[in-house]
């Protein structure tokens, strides 16, 4: 093998190290940029009038005069 084999091995090793560093830096920058664009929490739903019943849409009617089932479910807050 001689010196050309050692040189080739050294070039490959340096190439792998540079590639690995590029992947780590790119991943870190991606995570940093993604986190910096998101708004800060905590995220909370607020209900302005908890005692007032919500306005529900009217039940649909059948064109041929048949019966139509209409049901609404009110979800409870956790």
Beta strands, then each sheet from edge to edge (+ up, - down):
end
